[in-house]
């Protein structure tokens, strides 16, 4: 059974682990190596047991710990050619690079992985779908807007991880961010708002979808309550209040949870109300 855990999600660092039972894949390494090792230890995963590290793009909040982590624990680094070229400028030591397609399918460590391009201000950022057995997980951590390709690739999933970076009203009224930063965040190669994430979720909604995990929430211009309520309202309008919605946190790992829940019956809407705080992951 495919399961996963989010080690951290936010502007300070992003990382997750996907496990098939016989293999483990680290998705992004955006925390410091010391913090990554702490969190891997906390969830019972030895770094040398990892099959590899998948890098979605070269921004620091997705690869901050990559160099030191792979010096201590030589592991294959999976990324596309343009991402590797950018990272090679900052990572001098020779690494075990395993080039993957920027848009295509391949198999690694028992996982069927499909990558696709996403609009973000990086060299060649990708989203991905991971399949194992009858489980399918989609991951889009950074995207300035949604595309037809994203809608095509993320339509037939059990679990979807997607960013809901900011609340439009909170970002607009924020006095600490200059206008140029706000424009970059809201731009077509920046980040998704709660409303954009909710609209996209309804576009890819299928009878199969059971769980949505919202990530990369701004700690200043968003909150778990705002993000979940926006998405839950959209799901209610789409007559799918049974889909479980939760938020990943920036400062600690979530519990492990299965990608495919195999629920015998839908969750009643009342069970989905009243979410609060960052730690909203629970096993159903």
GUGU-286028 format. One record per residue (C-alpha): residue number from 1; x, y, z; residue in one letter. Coordinates in steps of 0.25 Angstrom, whole numbers, m for minus. Layout:
<atom><resi>NUM</resi><c1>X</c1><c2>Y</c2><c3>Z</c3><resn>A</resn></atom>
...
***
This chain:
<atom><resi>1</resi><c1>0</c1><c2>0</c2><c3>0</c3><resn>X</resn></atom>
<atom><resi>2</resi><c1>5</c1><c2>14</c2><c3>m4</c3><resn>X</resn></atom>
<atom><resi>3</resi><c1>6</c1><c2>23</c2><c3>8</c3><resn>X</resn></atom>
<atom><resi>4</resi><c1>13</c1><c2>37</c2><c3>10</c3><resn>X</resn></atom>
<atom><resi>5</resi><c1>16</c1><c2>47</c2><c3>21</c3><resn>X</resn></atom>
<atom><resi>6</resi><c1>19</c1><c2>62</c2><c3>19</c3><resn>X</resn></atom>
<atom><resi>7</resi><c1>32</c1><c2>66</c2><c3>27</c3><resn>X</resn></atom>
<atom><resi>8</resi><c1>30</c1><c2>81</c2><c3>25</c3><resn>X</resn></atom>
<atom><resi>9</resi><c1>22</c1><c2>90</c2><c3>16</c3><resn>X</resn></atom>
<atom><resi>10</resi><c1>24</c1><c2>105</c2><c3>15</c3><resn>X</resn></atom>
<atom><resi>11</resi><c1>33</c1><c2>116</c2><c3>10</c3><resn>X</resn></atom>
<atom><resi>12</resi><c1>43</c1><c2>111</c2><c3>21</c3><resn>X</resn></atom>
<atom><resi>13</resi><c1>44</c1><c2>98</c2><c3>14</c3><resn>X</resn></atom>
<atom><resi>14</resi><c1>37</c1><c2>87</c2><c3>7</c3><resn>X</resn></atom>
<atom><resi>15</resi><c1>39</c1><c2>72</c2><c3>8</c3><resn>X</resn></atom>
<atom><resi>16</resi><c1>31</c1><c2>59</c2><c3>8</c3><resn>X</resn></atom>
<atom><resi>17</resi><c1>34</c1><c2>44</c2><c3>8</c3><resn>X</resn></atom>
<atom><resi>18</resi><c1>26</c1><c2>34</c2><c3>0</c3><resn>X</resn></atom>
<atom><resi>19</resi><c1>27</c1><c2>19</c2><c3>4</c3><resn>X</resn></atom>
<atom><resi>20</resi><c1>23</c1><c2>6</c2><c3>m3</c3><resn>X</resn></atom>
<atom><resi>21</resi><c1>26</c1><c2>m3</c2><c3>8</c3><resn>X</resn></atom>
<atom><resi>22</resi><c1>39</c1><c2>m8</c2><c3>1</c3><resn>X</resn></atom>
<atom><resi>23</resi><c1>44</c1><c2>6</c2><c3>m3</c3><resn>X</resn></atom>
<atom><resi>24</resi><c1>44</c1><c2>21</c2><c3>1</c3><resn>X</resn></atom>
<atom><resi>25</resi><c1>46</c1><c2>33</c2><c3>m7</c3><resn>X</resn></atom>
<atom><resi>26</resi><c1>49</c1><c2>47</c2><c3>m2</c3><resn>X</resn></atom>
<atom><resi>27</resi><c1>41</c1><c2>58</c2><c3>m10</c3><resn>X</resn></atom>
<atom><resi>28</resi><c1>49</c1><c2>71</c2><c3>m8</c3><resn>X</resn></atom>
<atom><resi>29</resi><c1>59</c1><c2>74</c2><c3>2</c3><resn>X</resn></atom>
<atom><resi>30</resi><c1>56</c1><c2>88</c2><c3>6</c3><resn>X</resn></atom>
<atom><resi>31</resi><c1>60</c1><c2>88</c2><c3>20</c3><resn>X</resn></atom>
<atom><resi>32</resi><c1>74</c1><c2>88</c2><c3>25</c3><resn>X</resn></atom>
<atom><resi>33</resi><c1>81</c1><c2>75</c2><c3>25</c3><resn>X</resn></atom>
<atom><resi>34</resi><c1>81</c1><c2>75</c2><c3>41</c3><resn>X</resn></atom>
<atom><resi>35</resi><c1>66</c1><c2>77</c2><c3>41</c3><resn>X</resn></atom>
<atom><resi>36</resi><c1>63</c1><c2>67</c2><c3>30</c3><resn>X</resn></atom>
<atom><resi>37</resi><c1>71</c1><c2>57</c2><c3>38</c3><resn>X</resn></atom>
<atom><resi>38</resi><c1>64</c1><c2>60</c2><c3>51</c3><resn>X</resn></atom>
<atom><resi>39</resi><c1>50</c1><c2>59</c2><c3>44</c3><resn>X</resn></atom>
<atom><resi>40</resi><c1>54</c1><c2>46</c2><c3>37</c3><resn>X</resn></atom>
<atom><resi>41</resi><c1>58</c1><c2>40</c2><c3>51</c3><resn>X</resn></atom>
<atom><resi>42</resi><c1>45</c1><c2>45</c2><c3>57</c3><resn>X</resn></atom>
<atom><resi>43</resi><c1>37</c1><c2>37</c2><c3>47</c3><resn>X</resn></atom>
<atom><resi>44</resi><c1>46</c1><c2>25</c2><c3>48</c3><resn>X</resn></atom>
<atom><resi>45</resi><c1>52</c1><c2>26</c2><c3>34</c3><resn>X</resn></atom>
<atom><resi>46</resi><c1>67</c1><c2>24</c2><c3>33</c3><resn>X</resn></atom>
<atom><resi>47</resi><c1>73</c1><c2>33</c2><c3>23</c3><resn>X</resn></atom>
<atom><resi>48</resi><c1>81</c1><c2>21</c2><c3>17</c3><resn>X</resn></atom>
<atom><resi>49</resi><c1>68</c1><c2>14</c2><c3>15</c3><resn>X</resn></atom>
<atom><resi>50</resi><c1>63</c1><c2>24</c2><c3>5</c3><resn>X</resn></atom>
<atom><resi>51</resi><c1>63</c1><c2>20</c2><c3>m10</c3><resn>X</resn></atom>
<atom><resi>52</resi><c1>66</c1><c2>34</c2><c3>m15</c3><resn>X</resn></atom>
<atom><resi>53</resi><c1>62</c1><c2>49</c2><c3>m14</c3><resn>X</resn></atom>
<atom><resi>54</resi><c1>53</c1><c2>55</c2><c3>m24</c3><resn>X</resn></atom>
<atom><resi>55</resi><c1>54</c1><c2>70</c2><c3>m27</c3><resn>X</resn></atom>
<atom><resi>56</resi><c1>43</c1><c2>77</c2><c3>m33</c3><resn>X</resn></atom>
<atom><resi>57</resi><c1>51</c1><c2>90</c2><c3>m35</c3><resn>X</resn></atom>
<atom><resi>58</resi><c1>63</c1><c2>97</c2><c3>m31</c3><resn>X</resn></atom>
<atom><resi>59</resi><c1>58</c1><c2>108</c2><c3>m21</c3><resn>X</resn></atom>
<atom><resi>60</resi><c1>64</c1><c2>108</c2><c3>m7</c3><resn>X</resn></atom>
<atom><resi>61</resi><c1>51</c1><c2>104</c2><c3>0</c3><resn>X</resn></atom>
<atom><resi>62</resi><c1>52</c1><c2>91</c2><c3>m8</c3><resn>X</resn></atom>
<atom><resi>63</resi><c1>66</c1><c2>87</c2><c3>m8</c3><resn>X</resn></atom>
<atom><resi>64</resi><c1>73</c1><c2>95</c2><c3>3</c3><resn>X</resn></atom>
<atom><resi>65</resi><c1>78</c1><c2>82</c2><c3>10</c3><resn>X</resn></atom>
<atom><resi>66</resi><c1>81</c1><c2>74</c2><c3>m3</c3><resn>X</resn></atom>
<atom><resi>67</resi><c1>96</c1><c2>76</c2><c3>m3</c3><resn>X</resn></atom>
<atom><resi>68</resi><c1>100</c1><c2>73</c2><c3>11</c3><resn>X</resn></atom>
<atom><resi>69</resi><c1>90</c1><c2>62</c2><c3>12</c3><resn>X</resn></atom>
<atom><resi>70</resi><c1>95</c1><c2>55</c2><c3>0</c3><resn>X</resn></atom>
<atom><resi>71</resi><c1>110</c1><c2>57</c2><c3>5</c3><resn>X</resn></atom>
<atom><resi>72</resi><c1>106</c1><c2>49</c2><c3>17</c3><resn>X</resn></atom>
<atom><resi>73</resi><c1>97</c1><c2>39</c2><c3>11</c3><resn>X</resn></atom>
<atom><resi>74</resi><c1>100</c1><c2>37</c2><c3>m4</c3><resn>X</resn></atom>
<atom><resi>75</resi><c1>87</c1><c2>36</c2><c3>m11</c3><resn>X</resn></atom>
<atom><resi>76</resi><c1>82</c1><c2>37</c2><c3>m25</c3><resn>X</resn></atom>
<atom><resi>77</resi><c1>76</c1><c2>51</c2><c3>m28</c3><resn>X</resn></atom>
<atom><resi>78</resi><c1>65</c1><c2>50</c2><c3>m38</c3><resn>X</resn></atom>
<atom><resi>79</resi><c1>62</c1><c2>63</c2><c3>m46</c3><resn>X</resn></atom>
<atom><resi>80</resi><c1>61</c1><c2>68</c2><c3>m60</c3><resn>X</resn></atom>
<atom><resi>81</resi><c1>73</c1><c2>73</c2><c3>m68</c3><resn>X</resn></atom>
<atom><resi>82</resi><c1>70</c1><c2>88</c2><c3>m66</c3><resn>X</resn></atom>
<atom><resi>83</resi><c1>68</c1><c2>87</c2><c3>m51</c3><resn>X</resn></atom>
<atom><resi>84</resi><c1>81</c1><c2>79</c2><c3>m50</c3><resn>X</resn></atom>
<atom><resi>85</resi><c1>89</c1><c2>89</c2><c3>m58</c3><resn>X</resn></atom>
<atom><resi>86</resi><c1>84</c1><c2>100</c2><c3>m49</c3><resn>X</resn></atom>
<atom><resi>87</resi><c1>87</c1><c2>92</c2><c3>m36</c3><resn>X</resn></atom>
<atom><resi>88</resi><c1>101</c1><c2>88</c2><c3>m41</c3><resn>X</resn></atom>
<atom><resi>89</resi><c1>105</c1><c2>103</c2><c3>m40</c3><resn>X</resn></atom>
<atom><resi>90</resi><c1>103</c1><c2>103</c2><c3>m25</c3><resn>X</resn></atom>
<atom><resi>91</resi><c1>106</c1><c2>88</c2><c3>m22</c3><resn>X</resn></atom>
<atom><resi>92</resi><c1>121</c1><c2>86</c2><c3>m26</c3><resn>X</resn></atom>
<atom><resi>93</resi><c1>123</c1><c2>72</c2><c3>m21</c3><resn>X</resn></atom>
<atom><resi>94</resi><c1>120</c1><c2>61</c2><c3>m31</c3><resn>X</resn></atom>
<atom><resi>95</resi><c1>106</c1><c2>55</c2><c3>m29</c3><resn>X</resn></atom>
<atom><resi>96</resi><c1>99</c1><c2>43</c2><c3>m33</c3><resn>X</resn></atom>
<atom><resi>97</resi><c1>89</c1><c2>50</c2><c3>m43</c3><resn>X</resn></atom>
<atom><resi>98</resi><c1>78</c1><c2>42</c2><c3>m49</c3><resn>X</resn></atom>
<atom><resi>99</resi><c1>72</c1><c2>50</c2><c3>m60</c3><resn>X</resn></atom>
<atom><resi>100</resi><c1>57</c1><c2>49</c2><c3>m62</c3><resn>X</resn></atom>
<atom><resi>101</resi><c1>47</c1><c2>55</c2><c3>m72</c3><resn>X</resn></atom>
<atom><resi>102</resi><c1>42</c1><c2>68</c2><c3>m70</c3><resn>X</resn></atom>
<atom><resi>103</resi><c1>29</c1><c2>63</c2><c3>m76</c3><resn>X</resn></atom>
<atom><resi>104</resi><c1>28</c1><c2>48</c2><c3>m77</c3><resn>X</resn></atom>
<atom><resi>105</resi><c1>26</c1><c2>34</c2><c3>m69</c3><resn>X</resn></atom>
<atom><resi>106</resi><c1>37</c1><c2>25</c2><c3>m63</c3><resn>X</resn></atom>
<atom><resi>107</resi><c1>38</c1><c2>15</c2><c3>m52</c3><resn>X</resn></atom>
<atom><resi>108</resi><c1>47</c1><c2>16</c2><c3>m40</c3><resn>X</resn></atom>
<atom><resi>109</resi><c1>48</c1><c2>8</c2><c3>m27</c3><resn>X</resn></atom>
<atom><resi>110</resi><c1>35</c1><c2>1</c2><c3>m30</c3><resn>X</resn></atom>
<atom><resi>111</resi><c1>27</c1><c2>14</c2><c3>m33</c3><resn>X</resn></atom>
<atom><resi>112</resi><c1>21</c1><c2>18</c2><c3>m46</c3><resn>X</resn></atom>
<atom><resi>113</resi><c1>24</c1><c2>33</c2><c3>m47</c3><resn>X</resn></atom>
<atom><resi>114</resi><c1>19</c1><c2>43</c2><c3>m57</c3><resn>X</resn></atom>
<atom><resi>115</resi><c1>24</c1><c2>57</c2><c3>m58</c3><resn>X</resn></atom>
<atom><resi>116</resi><c1>18</c1><c2>69</c2><c3>m64</c3><resn>X</resn></atom>
<atom><resi>117</resi><c1>22</c1><c2>84</c2><c3>m65</c3><resn>X</resn></atom>
<atom><resi>118</resi><c1>16</c1><c2>94</c2><c3>m56</c3><resn>X</resn></atom>
<atom><resi>119</resi><c1>16</c1><c2>109</c2><c3>m57</c3><resn>X</resn></atom>
<atom><resi>120</resi><c1>26</c1><c2>115</c2><c3>m46</c3><resn>X</resn></atom>
<atom><resi>121</resi><c1>38</c1><c2>124</c2><c3>m47</c3><resn>X</resn></atom>
<atom><resi>122</resi><c1>48</c1><c2>113</c2><c3>m47</c3><resn>X</resn></atom>
<atom><resi>123</resi><c1>56</c1><c2>107</c2><c3>m58</c3><resn>X</resn></atom>
<atom><resi>124</resi><c1>47</c1><c2>95</c2><c3>m61</c3><resn>X</resn></atom>
<atom><resi>125</resi><c1>38</c1><c2>92</c2><c3>m49</c3><resn>X</resn></atom>
<atom><resi>126</resi><c1>30</c1><c2>79</c2><c3>m49</c3><resn>X</resn></atom>
<atom><resi>127</resi><c1>18</c1><c2>73</c2><c3>m43</c3><resn>X</resn></atom>
<atom><resi>128</resi><c1>17</c1><c2>58</c2><c3>m42</c3><resn>X</resn></atom>
<atom><resi>129</resi><c1>7</c1><c2>47</c2><c3>m40</c3><resn>X</resn></atom>
<atom><resi>130</resi><c1>12</c1><c2>34</c2><c3>m33</c3><resn>X</resn></atom>
<atom><resi>131</resi><c1>5</c1><c2>21</c2><c3>m34</c3><resn>X</resn></atom>
<atom><resi>132</resi><c1>7</c1><c2>8</c2><c3>m27</c3><resn>X</resn></atom>
<atom><resi>133</resi><c1>m3</c1><c2>m4</c2><c3>m28</c3><resn>X</resn></atom>
<atom><resi>134</resi><c1>m17</c1><c2>3</c2><c3>m28</c3><resn>X</resn></atom>
<atom><resi>135</resi><c1>m12</c1><c2>16</c2><c3>m21</c3><resn>X</resn></atom>
<atom><resi>136</resi><c1>m10</c1><c2>29</c2><c3>m28</c3><resn>X</resn></atom>
<atom><resi>137</resi><c1>m4</c1><c2>42</c2><c3>m22</c3><resn>X</resn></atom>
<atom><resi>138</resi><c1>m3</c1><c2>55</c2><c3>m29</c3><resn>X</resn></atom>
<atom><resi>139</resi><c1>7</c1><c2>66</c2><c3>m24</c3><resn>X</resn></atom>
<atom><resi>140</resi><c1>7</c1><c2>81</c2><c3>m28</c3><resn>X</resn></atom>
<atom><resi>141</resi><c1>15</c1><c2>89</c2><c3>m18</c3><resn>X</resn></atom>
<atom><resi>142</resi><c1>17</c1><c2>102</c2><c3>m26</c3><resn>X</resn></atom>
<atom><resi>143</resi><c1>9</c1><c2>108</c2><c3>m38</c3><resn>X</resn></atom>
<atom><resi>144</resi><c1>5</c1><c2>122</c2><c3>m41</c3><resn>X</resn></atom>
<atom><resi>145</resi><c1>m7</c1><c2>117</c2><c3>m49</c3><resn>X</resn></atom>
<atom><resi>146</resi><c1>m14</c1><c2>104</c2><c3>m53</c3><resn>X</resn></atom>
<atom><resi>147</resi><c1>m13</c1><c2>99</c2><c3>m67</c3><resn>X</resn></atom>
<atom><resi>148</resi><c1>m20</c1><c2>89</c2><c3>m76</c3><resn>X</resn></atom>
<atom><resi>149</resi><c1>m8</c1><c2>79</c2><c3>m74</c3><resn>X</resn></atom>
<atom><resi>150</resi><c1>m10</c1><c2>80</c2><c3>m59</c3><resn>X</resn></atom>
<atom><resi>151</resi><c1>m24</c1><c2>77</c2><c3>m61</c3><resn>X</resn></atom>
<atom><resi>152</resi><c1>m22</c1><c2>65</c2><c3>m70</c3><resn>X</resn></atom>
<atom><resi>153</resi><c1>m11</c1><c2>59</c2><c3>m61</c3><resn>X</resn></atom>
<atom><resi>154</resi><c1>m18</c1><c2>61</c2><c3>m47</c3><resn>X</resn></atom>
<atom><resi>155</resi><c1>m32</c1><c2>56</c2><c3>m51</c3><resn>X</resn></atom>
<atom><resi>156</resi><c1>m31</c1><c2>41</c2><c3>m46</c3><resn>X</resn></atom>
<atom><resi>157</resi><c1>m25</c1><c2>41</c2><c3>m32</c3><resn>X</resn></atom>
<atom><resi>158</resi><c1>m28</c1><c2>36</c2><c3>m18</c3><resn>X</resn></atom>
<atom><resi>159</resi><c1>m20</c1><c2>47</c2><c3>m11</c3><resn>X</resn></atom>
<atom><resi>160</resi><c1>m16</c1><c2>61</c2><c3>m17</c3><resn>X</resn></atom>
<atom><resi>161</resi><c1>m6</c1><c2>70</c2><c3>m10</c3><resn>X</resn></atom>
<atom><resi>162</resi><c1>m7</c1><c2>84</c2><c3>m15</c3><resn>X</resn></atom>
<atom><resi>163</resi><c1>m2</c1><c2>98</c2><c3>m10</c3><resn>X</resn></atom>
<atom><resi>164</resi><c1>m12</c1><c2>108</c2><c3>m5</c3><resn>X</resn></atom>
<atom><resi>165</resi><c1>m2</c1><c2>119</c2><c3>m2</c3><resn>X</resn></atom>
<atom><resi>166</resi><c1>m10</c1><c2>131</c2><c3>1</c3><resn>X</resn></atom>
<atom><resi>167</resi><c1>m23</c1><c2>137</c2><c3>4</c3><resn>X</resn></atom>
<atom><resi>168</resi><c1>m26</c1><c2>149</c2><c3>m6</c3><resn>X</resn></atom>
<atom><resi>169</resi><c1>m31</c1><c2>158</c2><c3>5</c3><resn>X</resn></atom>
<atom><resi>170</resi><c1>m20</c1><c2>156</c2><c3>15</c3><resn>X</resn></atom>
<atom><resi>171</resi><c1>m9</c1><c2>157</c2><c3>4</c3><resn>X</resn></atom>
<atom><resi>172</resi><c1>m15</c1><c2>170</c2><c3>m1</c3><resn>X</resn></atom>
<atom><resi>173</resi><c1>m15</c1><c2>176</c2><c3>13</c3><resn>X</resn></atom>
<atom><resi>174</resi><c1>m1</c1><c2>172</c2><c3>17</c3><resn>X</resn></atom>
<atom><resi>175</resi><c1>7</c1><c2>184</c2><c3>20</c3><resn>X</resn></atom>
<atom><resi>176</resi><c1>21</c1><c2>176</c2><c3>21</c3><resn>X</resn></atom>
<atom><resi>177</resi><c1>21</c1><c2>171</c2><c3>7</c3><resn>X</resn></atom>
<atom><resi>178</resi><c1>25</c1><c2>182</c2><c3>m4</c3><resn>X</resn></atom>
<atom><resi>179</resi><c1>16</c1><c2>183</c2><c3>m16</c3><resn>X</resn></atom>
<atom><resi>180</resi><c1>26</c1><c2>176</c2><c3>m25</c3><resn>X</resn></atom>
<atom><resi>181</resi><c1>26</c1><c2>164</c2><c3>m16</c3><resn>X</resn></atom>
<atom><resi>182</resi><c1>11</c1><c2>163</c2><c3>m16</c3><resn>X</resn></atom>
<atom><resi>183</resi><c1>11</c1><c2>164</c2><c3>m31</c3><resn>X</resn></atom>
<atom><resi>184</resi><c1>21</c1><c2>152</c2><c3>m32</c3><resn>X</resn></atom>
<atom><resi>185</resi><c1>13</c1><c2>144</c2><c3>m22</c3><resn>X</resn></atom>
<atom><resi>186</resi><c1>0</c1><c2>146</c2><c3>m30</c3><resn>X</resn></atom>
<atom><resi>187</resi><c1>6</c1><c2>146</c2><c3>m43</c3><resn>X</resn></atom>
<atom><resi>188</resi><c1>4</c1><c2>135</c2><c3>m54</c3><resn>X</resn></atom>
<atom><resi>189</resi><c1>18</c1><c2>128</c2><c3>m49</c3><resn>X</resn></atom>
<atom><resi>190</resi><c1>16</c1><c2>131</c2><c3>m34</c3><resn>X</resn></atom>
<atom><resi>191</resi><c1>7</c1><c2>123</c2><c3>m25</c3><resn>X</resn></atom>
<atom><resi>192</resi><c1>m8</c1><c2>118</c2><c3>m24</c3><resn>X</resn></atom>
<atom><resi>193</resi><c1>m18</c1><c2>125</c2><c3>m15</c3><resn>X</resn></atom>
<atom><resi>194</resi><c1>m28</c1><c2>118</c2><c3>m7</c3><resn>X</resn></atom>
<atom><resi>195</resi><c1>m39</c1><c2>122</c2><c3>m17</c3><resn>X</resn></atom>
<atom><resi>196</resi><c1>m30</c1><c2>117</c2><c3>m29</c3><resn>X</resn></atom>
<atom><resi>197</resi><c1>m27</c1><c2>104</c2><c3>m22</c3><resn>X</resn></atom>
<atom><resi>198</resi><c1>m42</c1><c2>102</c2><c3>m19</c3><resn>X</resn></atom>
<atom><resi>199</resi><c1>m46</c1><c2>104</c2><c3>m33</c3><resn>X</resn></atom>
<atom><resi>200</resi><c1>m36</c1><c2>95</c2><c3>m38</c3><resn>X</resn></atom>
<atom><resi>201</resi><c1>m40</c1><c2>84</c2><c3>m29</c3><resn>X</resn></atom>
<atom><resi>202</resi><c1>m54</c1><c2>85</c2><c3>m34</c3><resn>X</resn></atom>
<atom><resi>203</resi><c1>m49</c1><c2>84</c2><c3>m48</c3><resn>X</resn></atom>
<atom><resi>204</resi><c1>m41</c1><c2>71</c2><c3>m45</c3><resn>X</resn></atom>
<atom><resi>205</resi><c1>m51</c1><c2>65</c2><c3>m36</c3><resn>X</resn></atom>
<atom><resi>206</resi><c1>m54</c1><c2>50</c2><c3>m39</c3><resn>X</resn></atom>
<atom><resi>207</resi><c1>m62</c1><c2>40</c2><c3>m31</c3><resn>X</resn></atom>
<atom><resi>208</resi><c1>m49</c1><c2>33</c2><c3>m28</c3><resn>X</resn></atom>
<atom><resi>209</resi><c1>m43</c1><c2>45</c2><c3>m20</c3><resn>X</resn></atom>
<atom><resi>210</resi><c1>m43</c1><c2>43</c2><c3>m5</c3><resn>X</resn></atom>
<atom><resi>211</resi><c1>m33</c1><c2>53</c2><c3>1</c3><resn>X</resn></atom>
<atom><resi>212</resi><c1>m28</c1><c2>67</c2><c3>m2</c3><resn>X</resn></atom>
<atom><resi>213</resi><c1>m16</c1><c2>72</c2><c3>6</c3><resn>X</resn></atom>
<atom><resi>214</resi><c1>m13</c1><c2>87</c2><c3>5</c3><resn>X</resn></atom>
<atom><resi>215</resi><c1>1</c1><c2>91</c2><c3>6</c3><resn>X</resn></atom>
<atom><resi>216</resi><c1>11</c1><c2>103</c2><c3>5</c3><resn>X</resn></atom>
<atom><resi>217</resi><c1>2</c1><c2>112</c2><c3>13</c3><resn>X</resn></atom>
<atom><resi>218</resi><c1>7</c1><c2>126</c2><c3>16</c3><resn>X</resn></atom>
<atom><resi>219</resi><c1>8</c1><c2>128</c2><c3>31</c3><resn>X</resn></atom>
<atom><resi>220</resi><c1>5</c1><c2>143</c2><c3>30</c3><resn>X</resn></atom>
<atom><resi>221</resi><c1>m5</c1><c2>143</c2><c3>19</c3><resn>X</resn></atom>
<atom><resi>222</resi><c1>m13</c1><c2>130</c2><c3>21</c3><resn>X</resn></atom>
<atom><resi>223</resi><c1>m18</c1><c2>120</c2><c3>31</c3><resn>X</resn></atom>
<atom><resi>224</resi><c1>m22</c1><c2>106</c2><c3>32</c3><resn>X</resn></atom>
<atom><resi>225</resi><c1>m36</c1><c2>110</c2><c3>35</c3><resn>X</resn></atom>
<atom><resi>226</resi><c1>m37</c1><c2>120</c2><c3>23</c3><resn>X</resn></atom>
<atom><resi>227</resi><c1>m31</c1><c2>110</c2><c3>14</c3><resn>X</resn></atom>
<atom><resi>228</resi><c1>m39</c1><c2>98</c2><c3>18</c3><resn>X</resn></atom>
<atom><resi>229</resi><c1>m52</c1><c2>105</c2><c3>19</c3><resn>X</resn></atom>
<atom><resi>230</resi><c1>m50</c1><c2>111</c2><c3>5</c3><resn>X</resn></atom>
<atom><resi>231</resi><c1>m48</c1><c2>97</c2><c3>m1</c3><resn>X</resn></atom>
<atom><resi>232</resi><c1>m59</c1><c2>91</c2><c3>7</c3><resn>X</resn></atom>
<atom><resi>233</resi><c1>m69</c1><c2>101</c2><c3>2</c3><resn>X</resn></atom>
<atom><resi>234</resi><c1>m65</c1><c2>98</c2><c3>m12</c3><resn>X</resn></atom>
<atom><resi>235</resi><c1>m66</c1><c2>83</c2><c3>m10</c3><resn>X</resn></atom>
<atom><resi>236</resi><c1>m80</c1><c2>85</c2><c3>m3</c3><resn>X</resn></atom>
<atom><resi>237</resi><c1>m85</c1><c2>93</c2><c3>m16</c3><resn>X</resn></atom>
<atom><resi>238</resi><c1>m80</c1><c2>81</c2><c3>m24</c3><resn>X</resn></atom>
<atom><resi>239</resi><c1>m87</c1><c2>71</c2><c3>m15</c3><resn>X</resn></atom>
<atom><resi>240</resi><c1>m75</c1><c2>65</c2><c3>m10</c3><resn>X</resn></atom>
<atom><resi>241</resi><c1>m74</c1><c2>68</c2><c3>5</c3><resn>X</resn></atom>
<atom><resi>242</resi><c1>m69</c1><c2>54</c2><c3>7</c3><resn>X</resn></atom>
<atom><resi>243</resi><c1>m55</c1><c2>58</c2><c3>2</c3><resn>X</resn></atom>
<atom><resi>244</resi><c1>m45</c1><c2>60</c2><c3>14</c3><resn>X</resn></atom>
<atom><resi>245</resi><c1>m38</c1><c2>73</c2><c3>14</c3><resn>X</resn></atom>
<atom><resi>246</resi><c1>m26</c1><c2>76</c2><c3>23</c3><resn>X</resn></atom>
<atom><resi>247</resi><c1>m13</c1><c2>85</c2><c3>23</c3><resn>X</resn></atom>
<atom><resi>248</resi><c1>1</c1><c2>81</c2><c3>24</c3><resn>X</resn></atom>
<atom><resi>249</resi><c1>10</c1><c2>89</c2><c3>34</c3><resn>X</resn></atom>
<atom><resi>250</resi><c1>23</c1><c2>97</c2><c3>33</c3><resn>X</resn></atom>
<atom><resi>251</resi><c1>28</c1><c2>93</c2><c3>46</c3><resn>X</resn></atom>
<atom><resi>252</resi><c1>26</c1><c2>78</c2><c3>48</c3><resn>X</resn></atom>
<atom><resi>253</resi><c1>23</c1><c2>65</c2><c3>41</c3><resn>X</resn></atom>
<atom><resi>254</resi><c1>9</c1><c2>60</c2><c3>39</c3><resn>X</resn></atom>
<atom><resi>255</resi><c1>5</c1><c2>46</c2><c3>43</c3><resn>X</resn></atom>
<atom><resi>256</resi><c1>7</c1><c2>35</c2><c3>32</c3><resn>X</resn></atom>
<atom><resi>257</resi><c1>m6</c1><c2>33</c2><c3>24</c3><resn>X</resn></atom>
<atom><resi>258</resi><c1>m10</c1><c2>24</c2><c3>13</c3><resn>X</resn></atom>
<atom><resi>259</resi><c1>m12</c1><c2>30</c2><c3>m1</c3><resn>X</resn></atom>
<atom><resi>260</resi><c1>m24</c1><c2>21</c2><c3>m3</c3><resn>X</resn></atom>
<atom><resi>261</resi><c1>m33</c1><c2>20</c2><c3>9</c3><resn>X</resn></atom>
<atom><resi>262</resi><c1>m43</c1><c2>9</c2><c3>4</c3><resn>X</resn></atom>
<atom><resi>263</resi><c1>m54</c1><c2>16</c2><c3>12</c3><resn>X</resn></atom>
<atom><resi>264</resi><c1>m66</c1><c2>7</c2><c3>12</c3><resn>X</resn></atom>
<atom><resi>265</resi><c1>m75</c1><c2>19</c2><c3>12</c3><resn>X</resn></atom>
<atom><resi>266</resi><c1>m74</c1><c2>34</c2><c3>10</c3><resn>X</resn></atom>
<atom><resi>267</resi><c1>m71</c1><c2>43</c2><c3>22</c3><resn>X</resn></atom>
<atom><resi>268</resi><c1>m83</c1><c2>51</c2><c3>27</c3><resn>X</resn></atom>
<atom><resi>269</resi><c1>m81</c1><c2>66</c2><c3>25</c3><resn>X</resn></atom>
<atom><resi>270</resi><c1>m82</c1><c2>68</c2><c3>40</c3><resn>X</resn></atom>
<atom><resi>271</resi><c1>m69</c1><c2>61</c2><c3>42</c3><resn>X</resn></atom>
<atom><resi>272</resi><c1>m62</c1><c2>70</c2><c3>33</c3><resn>X</resn></atom>
<atom><resi>273</resi><c1>m65</c1><c2>83</c2><c3>41</c3><resn>X</resn></atom>
<atom><resi>274</resi><c1>m58</c1><c2>90</c2><c3>52</c3><resn>X</resn></atom>
<atom><resi>275</resi><c1>m44</c1><c2>89</c2><c3>47</c3><resn>X</resn></atom>
<atom><resi>276</resi><c1>m34</c1><c2>98</c2><c3>54</c3><resn>X</resn></atom>
<atom><resi>277</resi><c1>m19</c1><c2>99</c2><c3>56</c3><resn>X</resn></atom>
<atom><resi>278</resi><c1>m7</c1><c2>94</c2><c3>47</c3><resn>X</resn></atom>
<atom><resi>279</resi><c1>m8</c1><c2>79</c2><c3>51</c3><resn>X</resn></atom>
<atom><resi>280</resi><c1>m20</c1><c2>75</c2><c3>44</c3><resn>X</resn></atom>
<atom><resi>281</resi><c1>m15</c1><c2>61</c2><c3>38</c3><resn>X</resn></atom>
<atom><resi>282</resi><c1>m22</c1><c2>49</c2><c3>43</c3><resn>X</resn></atom>
<atom><resi>283</resi><c1>m23</c1><c2>35</c2><c3>39</c3><resn>X</resn></atom>
<atom><resi>284</resi><c1>m37</c1><c2>31</c2><c3>35</c3><resn>X</resn></atom>
***
